[in-house]
Amino acid sequence: MRQREPILHANRIGVRRRHLAWQDDHYIGIEAAGTCFAATPVSMGNPHVVIFQDPMDAQVDYSPKAIQALDLARVGPVIERHPAFKDRTNVHFAATHSRREATMRTWERGSGITRACGTGACAVLVAGVLTQRLARRATLHLPGGDLR
C-alpha cells in the first residue's frame, strides 16, 4: 500500500477563503454557533478541521473534561456545513494532556457524532505536530477507545 502524505494547504482541501474570519500559517478562523473557532485544516484524503484547546483563551474551555461535555450535536453540524468548506468537513475537538496524549471527539461529515475515526485521529495528530502541541507519536483518547 502506498503511503500518502496529508494535505495541509487550505486551498487544496477545498476551503473557501472568502468565508473565513481570518487565516494564517496553520489556522483558519471559522465563525459558527456564536464563536470564532481557530481550526487547523488537514486532509487525509478526506477533509478535516481540528480545533484544539487554547489555554490563552479564557472564554473557551477545551480541557479534556470540557471536550467530553461539549455539545457536539449542536456545534458539529454547524461547522461541518459552514460555507467555508466546499465539500463539508469532518470536525474534531481535541484537548492535549501532554505532548504524548490528547482527548478528542469527532463529528463525522454526513454521519454525526462517532465513537472513533481513524482518519480523524491521524488528522488530530498531524495538526498537533504542525502546531507543536503533540509529538509525532501520541495516544489519542476517543469515546470508542484509545488509538496510538
N, C-alpha and C positions, 0 to 999 in steps of 0.2 A: 504494500500500500504506500502510495506517495504521500509524504508529509507535506502539508500546506502551511504557509505562514499566515498569521492573522493579518487582516487589513485594518490599518489604523488611520487612514485618511478619510475624514468625514464625507468628502465629496464622492469617494469611491464606494462608500457604504450606502449612498442614496439619501444623505442628509441635505435638506434644502436650507441653505444659509439664510435666505430672506425671512425664514420663520423662527430664527434663533434670537434669543435675547442678547447673546454675545457668543464669541468663540475665541479660544486661544490655542496654544500648542496641543494640549491633551484634554481639553474640556470644551463642552458646549453648554450654553445656558438654555434651559427649557422652562418656560413659564407654563405651569399646569397646576390645577387644583389649588390655586391661591398661593403657590410658592414658586420661586425660581430655583430649579434644581441644577446643580453643577454635575453634568453627566460626562462620562468618558465613552465615546462610541468605539466599538470594536466589531469587526465581522470575523466570524469563524466559518465563513461560508454562508452564514445567515446573520442578519443584523441584530446587534445587542447594544444597549446602553447600560452602563454601570454607574450607580450613584453610591458613593462612599460616604461614611460619616465624615464630618468635618469638625474637629474639636475647636476650631477657631470661630465657628458659627454658633453662638449661644441660642439662636432662635430655633435651630433644628437639632433634634437628638436622634442620632443614628447609632447609639450604643448597641451592643449585642442584645440587650434586653428590649430596647426600643425597636430594633429590627423585627423581633418576634411579635411585638404588639402593633406594628404598623398596619394601618387599614389598607392593605394591598389591593383589596377588592374595589376600593374607591379610587386609589391613585394609579394603579397599574394600567387599567384600560385607557385612562386619560392620556398617559404618556405614550402608550402603545400606538394610539391613533392620532397623536399630535401631528399637525400639518408639516412639521419639520422632517418627518420620516416618510419618504416616498412610498415605501412598501410596508409601512408599520414596523414595529421593532419589538424585540424581547426586552424586558425591563428587569434589572436586578438591583436590589438594595443590599449593601454589604457594610459590615462593621468589622474593623480589624481588632483582634485581641493583641496581636504582636505581628512581627514581620513573617511569622510562620503559621499564623492561624487567623481565620476570619469566619464570621457567620453571615450567611446570605439567604435571601428569599427571592423568589422568581415569579414574575407574571409573564407567562409564555404567550407569544404572539399567536392569536387565534385559538388558544386553549384556556387561558386564565391562570389561576394560581396552580403551580405544580410543586410536588414534594421534592423533585430533583430535576436537574437539567445538566447534562454532560457538557454541551457546548457553552452553556451559561457559566458553568464552573470554570471552564477554560477562559472564557471572556473576562470573568472576575479576576482570575489570576493574572492574565495579560494586562488588564487595566491597573491592577495593583502593582505590578512590576513597573509598568510605564510611569505611574505616578509616585513611585518609590514608597509605597505602603506595604508591599509584600515582597518576600524573597521569591526566587524562581521555583522553589518547592515549598508548598504550604498545605495545611489541612484546611479544607473548607467545610463548615458545618451547614448542612441543608436539612430541612424538616424530614426528608426521607433517609437521612444518614450522612455520614462523613465521606468526603472524597479527598484523596491525596494526589 
